[in-house]
Amino acid sequence: MNADVLVVGAGLAGLHTATLLARRGHDVLLADRRSRLDGAIRTTGIFVRKTLDDFPLPAEHLGPPIRRMVLYPPGLDRPVVLDSDRDEYRVGDMGPLYAAAARTAAAAGVRIALGTRHVGRDDGGWLLAGPDGPVRVRARFVVGADGARSRVARDLGLDRNTELLVGAEEVVAVPGVDGPPAFSCVLDPSLAPGYLAWVVNDGRHAHVGVAGYADRFPDGLRRALARFRASAPGLAGVALPDEVERRGGPIPVGGLLRRIAGPDGLLVGDAAGAVSPLTAGGLDPCLRLSEHAADVLDDALRTGRADALAAYDGAALRASFRGRLALRRGLAQVRTPAMATAAFALLRTPPGRAAARRILFGDRSFPDAVRPVPAPLAV
Ligand SMILES: Cc1cc2nc3c(=O)[nH]c(=O)nc-3n(C[C@H](O)[C@H](O)[C@H](O)COP(=O)(O)OP(=O)(O)OC[C@H]3O[C@@H](n4cnc5c(N)ncnc54)[C@H](O)[C@@H]3O)c2cc1C
């Protein structure tokens, strides 16, 4: 098979990059190992206000707006409640949202190969294993959109994520919400070492999850989730059935990687480490970085200039992560419930609350240097 660009991975980053390139007239093949894009979902799907403002996501696949954030210390005593006067978050109905993005990609001319895994490269091209057997693809460029443990990054000789959290959550449909829709987080390293446990309840779905450094869960990720589920706040009146949708996966939190492009291709989304190291939010970064990637690839394909991909420089963009990397290191140091309780004493002060509001309701997004194009987009 031939293509101008082979995109490996049809998460939000791969779908968006592929669509933008196809809309500019390039021949794009998008391969994903999953046989359906609305299954095996690996994200809660919380979109922040900045994304909702800048990208026209389909409203029918977004839950009700959330304006309330509730932060709990270990023991769940005296939570800090932060209310915004703006709509801050909406949770995507991710199965239909991925399916809609795939339809948009196909309508733009992207050839989508599902059930098709990238297995390596040789001199003659990129090797895929599909439902009908092996395929060799010759493409001018390959885009690694294959997630946090990117195989394409390895095959391109680019940087790879080394600092990862693992997260798991359960999702249930709920009949409504008692009070305003809320996003509750618990800072307790015995449940979520180095990160947070969360309940997002927007009145349509409740997501109950934990994430942290894999080697620091006292009794493993699954048991931590089971413990949290038994006492999770923000679920008043919600009965969690035994049969729930389970999601989970790795989350890179080491910041954007430095070398994310080489002569034969580049990385987007989690593969590039494009996740906020502090909040672990990756949906906004993956959309923004995909726009930058599509611009650079379009330029490279049109001009044929060998150095065009040099403009896709993770080291330069990484500078905007400095503050968040420092805060990540701080969060990673909260190793005991006593330390988390002490951190809450700071959070309860006016400067502490103001700092939390800036992080949770702020206008910053990632990477600040990458501006979205004002055109309608992939999803
Ligand atoms: C539990 C959890 C909750 C999260 N919640 C949020 C949230 O609420 N908000 C937020 O902003 N961020 C969240 N994140 C982070 C966010 O989901 C990711 O940053 C984002 O989805 C990354 O998109 P992506 O397209 O780069 O990667 P992915 O969505 O991981 O897509 C990668 C794709 O590549 C495919 N693939 C992998 N290897 C191969 C191969 N060899 N061949 C072919 N295909 C391959 C996979 O099947 C997959 O479809 C969460 C992450 C986790 C783990």
The ligand as an SDF file (V2000), in Angstrom:
LIG
                    3D

 53 58  0  0  0  0  0  0  0  0999 V2000
   -8.0060    6.4750   33.1160 C   0  0  0  0  0  0  0  0  0  0  0  0
   -7.6790    7.7270   32.3390 C   0  0  0  0  0  0  0  0  0  0  0  0
   -8.5060    8.8310   32.4360 C   0  0  0  0  0  0  0  0  0  0  0  0
   -8.2040    9.9940   31.7250 C   0  0  0  0  0  0  0  0  0  0  0  0
   -9.0610   11.0450   31.8110 N   0  0  0  0  0  0  0  0  0  0  0  0
   -8.8110   12.1810   31.1290 C   0  0  0  0  0  0  0  0  0  0  0  0
   -9.7390   13.2510   31.1510 C   0  0  0  0  0  0  0  0  0  0  0  0
  -10.8070   13.1530   31.7480 O   0  0  0  0  0  0  0  0  0  0  0  0
   -9.4270   14.4000   30.4830 N   0  0  0  0  0  0  0  0  0  0  0  0
   -8.2600   14.5320   29.7990 C   0  0  0  0  0  0  0  0  0  0  0  0
   -8.0170   15.6120   29.2100 O   0  0  0  0  0  0  0  0  0  0  0  0
   -7.3720   13.5030   29.7210 N   0  0  0  0  0  0  0  0  0  0  0  0
   -7.6270   12.3420   30.3520 C   0  0  0  0  0  0  0  0  0  0  0  0
   -6.7680   11.2780   30.2470 N   0  0  0  0  0  0  0  0  0  0  0  0
   -5.6590   11.4010   29.3010 C   0  0  0  0  0  0  0  0  0  0  0  0
   -6.2280   11.3450   27.8690 C   0  0  0  0  0  0  0  0  0  0  0  0
   -7.2050   10.3550   27.7910 O   0  0  0  0  0  0  0  0  0  0  0  0
   -5.1540   11.0450   26.8300 C   0  0  0  0  0  0  0  0  0  0  0  0
   -4.1070   11.9900   26.9990 O   0  0  0  0  0  0  0  0  0  0  0  0
   -5.6830   11.1140   25.4060 C   0  0  0  0  0  0  0  0  0  0  0  0
   -6.8190   10.3170   25.2510 O   0  0  0  0  0  0  0  0  0  0  0  0
   -4.5820   10.6780   24.4520 C   0  0  0  0  0  0  0  0  0  0  0  0
   -5.0790   10.5060   23.1520 O   0  0  0  0  0  0  0  0  0  0  0  0
   -4.1640    9.8000   22.0750 P   0  0  0  0  0  0  0  0  0  0  0  0
   -4.9340    9.8310   20.8000 O   0  0  0  0  0  0  0  0  0  0  0  0
   -2.8030   10.3740   22.0850 O   0  0  0  0  0  0  0  0  0  0  0  0
   -3.9680    8.3120   22.6000 O   0  0  0  0  0  0  0  0  0  0  0  0
   -5.0070    7.1240   22.7810 P   0  0  0  0  0  0  0  0  0  0  0  0
   -6.3860    7.6240   22.9610 O   0  0  0  0  0  0  0  0  0  0  0  0
   -4.4000    6.2180   23.7980 O   0  0  0  0  0  0  0  0  0  0  0  0
   -4.9840    6.4010   21.3700 O   0  0  0  0  0  0  0  0  0  0  0  0
   -3.9140    5.5900   20.9470 C   0  0  0  0  0  0  0  0  0  0  0  0
   -4.4560    4.6470   19.9050 C   0  0  0  0  0  0  0  0  0  0  0  0
   -3.3660    3.9190   19.3390 O   0  0  0  0  0  0  0  0  0  0  0  0
   -3.7760    2.5870   19.1410 C   0  0  0  0  0  0  0  0  0  0  0  0
   -2.5440    1.7900   19.0790 N   0  0  0  0  0  0  0  0  0  0  0  0
   -1.6220    1.6160   20.0420 C   0  0  0  0  0  0  0  0  0  0  0  0
   -0.6210    0.8410   19.6020 N   0  0  0  0  0  0  0  0  0  0  0  0
   -0.9270    0.5110   18.3050 C   0  0  0  0  0  0  0  0  0  0  0  0
   -0.2700   -0.2660   17.3020 C   0  0  0  0  0  0  0  0  0  0  0  0
    0.9200   -0.8810   17.5170 N   0  0  0  0  0  0  0  0  0  0  0  0
   -0.8640   -0.3940   16.1040 N   0  0  0  0  0  0  0  0  0  0  0  0
   -2.0550    0.2220   15.8510 C   0  0  0  0  0  0  0  0  0  0  0  0
   -2.7230    0.9580   16.7680 N   0  0  0  0  0  0  0  0  0  0  0  0
   -2.1470    1.1060   17.9740 C   0  0  0  0  0  0  0  0  0  0  0  0
   -4.6790    2.2830   20.3270 C   0  0  0  0  0  0  0  0  0  0  0  0
   -5.5530    1.2230   20.0390 O   0  0  0  0  0  0  0  0  0  0  0  0
   -5.4240    3.6070   20.5020 C   0  0  0  0  0  0  0  0  0  0  0  0
   -6.6170    3.6420   19.7630 O   0  0  0  0  0  0  0  0  0  0  0  0
   -7.0390   10.0790   30.9190 C   0  0  0  0  0  0  0  0  0  0  0  0
   -6.2050    8.9610   30.8020 C   0  0  0  0  0  0  0  0  0  0  0  0
   -6.5240    7.7880   31.4970 C   0  0  0  0  0  0  0  0  0  0  0  0
   -5.6240    6.5930   31.3430 C   0  0  0  0  0  0  0  0  0  0  0  0
  1  2  1  0
  2  3  1  0
  2 52  2  0
  3  4  2  0
  4  5  1  0
  4 50  1  0
  5  6  2  0
  6  7  1  0
  6 13  1  0
  7  8  2  0
  7  9  1  0
  9 10  1  0
 10 11  2  0
 10 12  1  0
 12 13  2  0
 13 14  1  0
 14 15  1  0
 14 50  1  0
 15 16  1  0
 16 17  1  0
 16 18  1  0
 18 19  1  0
 18 20  1  0
 20 21  1  0
 20 22  1  0
 22 23  1  0
 23 24  1  0
 24 25  2  0
 24 26  1  0
 24 27  1  0
 27 28  1  0
 28 29  2  0
 28 30  1  0
 28 31  1  0
 31 32  1  0
 32 33  1  0
 33 34  1  0
 33 48  1  0
 34 35  1  0
 35 36  1  0
 35 46  1  0
 36 37  1  0
 36 45  1  0
 37 38  2  0
 38 39  1  0
 39 40  1  0
 39 45  2  0
 40 41  1  0
 40 42  2  0
 42 43  1  0
 43 44  2  0
 44 45  1  0
 46 47  1  0
 46 48  1  0
 48 49  1  0
 50 51  2  0
 51 52  1  0
 52 53  1  0
M  END
$$$$
